């Protein structure tokens, strides 16, 4: 995937992530004041917190991919330096690693 197409897709992904984060944060403003009741809402709050953490990690990955475009290193694996397969970038424009390096990374953080 060329850098211009990647940038367009990544910017759209970033906008969607920002909207989702804003919606979830707006629905649960107690996230900042985490003195929520220890009652029935706890599991709902836990779910929202987990969703927000996931969205924020994804947002960080998208922002990092946009930085790699700016630096001219987009499409190169940050693990081994080889090219990330085009099909992987089509499926995951924010992919920072080739499949082998991603598998190693995932095993190390389990």
Buried (B, 14 or more C-beta within 10 A) or exposed (E): BEBEEBBEBBEEBBEBBEEBBEEBBEEBEEBEEEEBEEEEEEEEBEEBBEBBEEBEEBBEBBBEBBEBBEEEEBBBBBBEEEEBBEEBBEEBBBBBBBEEBBEBEEEEEE
